[in-house]
Structures are given as C-alpha cells and as structure tokens.
Amino acid sequence: MFACAGTLLAIASAAPAESVAEVAAGVLARVRDEAAWKPLAEKWEGQKFDGEPIINFAFAAEHYDDGRIKAVLRAKNAVLSSDDTVWAWGVTVVMYDREGEPEGEMVAESCLFDRKTQTGYSAGRVAANLNQTRIAGVDCYWSLKDSFIRMLSEAEINTAGNPVKKERKQ
C-alpha cells in the first residue's frame, strides 16, 4: 500500500515526456530505499536544532529550470537551522504549474525539510492532493524534486477527485 501511495503521486505529476513505466520504476526503487528517509526521521526524533523561532514562515522550496516557483513551503512556526534544514509546525506546501496556478498541496502537522536535497520528513497527520488524487496518512517521507511521497503508516488513497482550491501565489 505504501508503494502505491508514492507511485500514484509521482505518476500523477510526471512530465508528459516520461513514460509511466520509467516513472514507476524510479519511484519503486526509492520506496524500498530506507536510506533516503531514515536519517530525516531519526533527526526529527532527536529534536536538536539551532536558530531562532520564526512565526508565519514561507519560502520558495523549489523552482522550475526557468526560475519560476514550483513549490512554496509555509509554516505557522519554524526554525531555520545552520545546517540548512527547516524545522516546521503547521505546514502547508503548495505546488504550482508552470503558469503559476496551484496544482497540488500537502498539509502536515510538522516537518523537517532539508533544503539541500529538497526532501522532507513529516511526523503526524499528513494529506496531499495532486491531480485529483488525495493521499493521507500518518508520518511520511517526501521529495519535491522527485514529486514523491511515501506514507509510513495508515495510508489512504482517494482518486474520486478532490479539486485543489485555485489561489494564486503571492
């Protein structure tokens, strides 16, 4: 079930030039690789961070090759550590298409986001909507660069169509 959740999200967001088989093969390889997400989960459990607390934190977490914003991470509370990780609580990540229109979003109770690798670990309840597919669960590993999410427990998938609220980025 976990592989399905990650595979569906990655395939739903794949570029048209990529075949479903190519995307699925890459995603399944990462799903089985605990080395990708385990360090973030362990770091989260340790809860050791430096830096000052930031209220209503927001930053462009990923860009398209042409410089346009692809994803924005917002958090009610955050700490930006000296090792380039973001510790955040009350998190929303909005993903945009090339025209600047929202195409998906992920809402999480908390996350640890590594700005260098563009990967994150979210502890607690998580829900993601992309291309009318909703994935929800508890605890997850995610990658903005790869458009990939792996629910670690209580994974649910809904493909009945959950439209994303159309709201321009600011």
Backbone torsions as a table, in degrees:
resi	resn	phi	psi	omega
1	MET	NA	-38.3	-179.4
2	PHE	-64.9	-42.0	178.4
3	ALA	-61.0	-39.6	178.7
4	CYS	-60.6	-44.6	-177.2
5	ALA	-61.1	-48.1	179.6
6	GLY	-67.4	-39.8	-178.9
7	THR	-64.3	-45.0	-179.5
8	LEU	-60.0	-43.4	-178.4
9	LEU	-67.5	-42.5	-179.6
10	ALA	-67.7	-41.4	179.4
11	ILE	-67.6	-39.2	-179.7
12	ALA	-62.9	-27.3	-176.4
13	SER	-105.3	6.6	-177.0
14	ALA	-66.3	145.4	175.8
15	ALA	-65.5	146.8	-177.3
16	PRO	-56.9	-29.3	-177.7
17	ALA	-71.1	-20.9	-179.2
18	GLU	-85.2	140.1	176.3
19	SER	-82.1	154.3	178.0
20	VAL	-59.0	-39.0	-179.1
21	ALA	-63.5	-41.8	179.3
22	GLU	-63.8	-44.9	-179.9
23	VAL	-64.5	-47.7	-178.0
24	ALA	-60.7	-41.0	-179.9
25	ALA	-62.1	-43.8	178.8
26	GLY	-65.7	-42.5	-179.6
27	VAL	-64.7	-46.4	-178.7
28	LEU	-62.8	-33.4	176.5
29	ALA	-63.7	-42.4	180.0
30	ARG	-71.3	-34.9	-179.1
31	VAL	-58.0	-39.8	-176.8
32	ARG	-80.1	-10.4	-174.0
33	ASP	-95.9	93.7	179.1
34	GLU	-65.1	-22.3	-179.0
35	ALA	-60.8	-23.7	-179.2
36	ALA	-71.9	-38.5	-174.0
37	TRP	-113.1	-21.7	-176.0
38	LYS	-58.1	-42.6	179.5
39	PRO	-60.4	-37.3	178.1
40	LEU	-66.6	-42.4	179.1
41	ALA	-63.1	-42.3	179.5
42	GLU	-66.9	-38.6	177.9
43	LYS	-64.7	-40.1	178.4
44	TRP	-60.5	-43.7	-179.2
45	GLU	-61.2	-34.1	-179.7
46	GLY	-72.7	-27.3	177.7
47	GLN	47.5	46.8	176.2
48	LYS	-111.3	111.8	178.9
49	PHE	-141.5	153.2	175.7
50	ASP	-112.2	171.8	179.6
51	GLY	106.7	164.4	-178.8
52	GLU	-92.1	145.9	176.9
53	PRO	-64.8	142.9	178.0
54	ILE	-122.7	130.6	177.5
55	ILE	-99.4	139.3	-178.8
56	ASN	55.3	57.3	-178.6
57	PHE	-81.1	140.4	175.1
58	ALA	-151.7	141.3	172.7
59	PHE	-158.1	155.4	177.1
60	ALA	-75.5	109.3	-174.2
61	ALA	-84.1	-23.1	178.1
62	GLU	-153.3	150.1	179.6
63	HIS	-128.0	153.3	169.8
64	TYR	-73.0	166.3	-179.6
65	ASP	-56.7	-31.0	-178.8
66	ASP	-85.3	5.5	176.6
67	GLY	94.9	-9.2	178.3
68	ARG	-68.8	149.9	-178.5
69	ILE	-72.4	130.1	178.5
70	LYS	-103.3	-31.9	-179.4
71	ALA	-152.8	140.9	176.2
72	VAL	-122.5	129.1	175.9
73	LEU	-101.1	125.7	176.4
74	ARG	-120.6	146.6	178.3
75	ALA	-147.4	143.9	176.3
76	LYS	-65.8	-38.9	178.1
77	ASN	-139.6	141.2	-179.1
78	ALA	-153.8	162.3	171.6
79	VAL	-134.9	126.1	176.2
80	LEU	-97.7	110.6	-176.5
81	SER	-83.0	160.1	-178.8
82	SER	-65.8	-19.5	178.8
83	ASP	-87.7	14.2	176.3
84	ASP	71.1	28.5	172.1
85	THR	-108.0	150.5	178.1
86	VAL	-113.1	122.6	173.0
87	TRP	-98.0	123.3	-173.0
88	ALA	-140.9	150.6	178.8
89	TRP	-132.9	141.1	-175.3
90	GLY	69.5	59.7	-167.6
91	VAL	-98.4	138.9	168.5
92	THR	-133.8	127.4	174.4
93	VAL	-113.9	119.0	178.9
94	VAL	-105.4	129.9	178.6
95	MET	-105.1	135.9	-175.7
96	TYR	-116.1	149.5	172.8
97	ASP	-81.9	178.8	-176.5
98	ARG	-64.2	-20.4	179.1
99	GLU	-89.3	-0.7	179.2
100	GLY	88.8	9.6	178.7
101	GLU	-90.2	139.9	177.1
102	PRO	-63.1	133.8	177.1
103	GLU	-121.6	-7.1	178.8
104	GLY	-175.0	165.7	176.5
105	GLU	-155.1	152.3	174.7
106	MET	-125.6	133.6	177.9
107	VAL	-120.2	130.3	-177.2
108	ALA	-140.2	150.3	176.1
109	GLU	-62.8	-38.7	-176.7
110	SER	-159.3	166.7	173.8
111	CYS	-162.2	159.1	168.4
112	LEU	-119.7	116.1	-175.2
113	PHE	-115.9	126.6	177.9
114	ASP	-94.2	110.1	-176.1
115	ARG	-68.0	-25.4	-180.0
116	LYS	-71.0	-45.2	-176.4
117	THR	-96.1	-8.0	-177.4
118	GLN	57.6	40.0	177.9
119	THR	-122.1	156.3	-179.3
120	GLY	-143.6	160.5	172.9
121	TYR	-126.7	127.7	178.7
122	SER	-114.7	126.5	176.7
123	ALA	-99.6	135.8	-179.4
124	GLY	99.2	-164.3	-177.3
125	ARG	-68.0	138.1	179.7
126	VAL	-140.1	141.2	173.3
127	ALA	-140.4	137.1	178.7
128	ALA	-131.4	136.8	176.2
129	ASN	-122.1	129.0	176.7
130	LEU	-153.9	128.3	178.1
131	ASN	48.8	47.6	175.9
132	GLN	65.7	18.4	173.5
133	THR	-114.2	129.4	178.9
134	ARG	-113.0	130.1	177.0
135	ILE	-122.9	130.5	179.9
136	ALA	-137.4	158.9	178.3
137	GLY	173.0	-161.6	179.9
138	VAL	-124.0	129.5	-178.6
139	ASP	61.1	130.3	178.2
140	CYS	-154.5	159.5	171.1
141	TYR	-110.3	140.0	-179.6
142	TRP	-146.4	153.4	-180.0
143	SER	-133.8	119.1	176.9
144	LEU	-70.6	-40.6	-178.6
145	LYS	-58.1	-40.1	-176.9
146	ASP	-98.2	0.5	-175.1
147	SER	49.4	55.9	-171.2
148	PHE	-132.4	139.9	174.4
149	ILE	-141.5	138.2	176.9
150	ARG	-126.2	111.6	175.0
151	MET	-75.6	133.1	-176.4
152	LEU	-93.3	-19.6	174.5
153	SER	-158.9	157.9	177.9
154	GLU	51.4	41.2	-177.5
155	ALA	-69.8	136.5	175.9
156	GLU	-131.5	141.0	177.3
157	ILE	-126.7	132.7	177.4
158	ASN	-130.0	118.2	179.7
159	THR	-108.6	15.7	-177.4
160	ALA	-73.6	-10.0	178.4
161	GLY	103.4	105.4	176.4
162	ASN	-124.4	91.0	-174.7
163	PRO	-60.8	143.4	177.6
164	VAL	-81.6	135.6	177.5
165	LYS	-62.7	123.7	-179.2
166	LYS	-80.2	110.0	-178.0
167	GLU	-145.5	124.6	-178.2
168	ARG	-68.1	147.1	174.5
169	LYS	-72.7	155.6	-178.7
170	GLN	-107.1	NA	NA
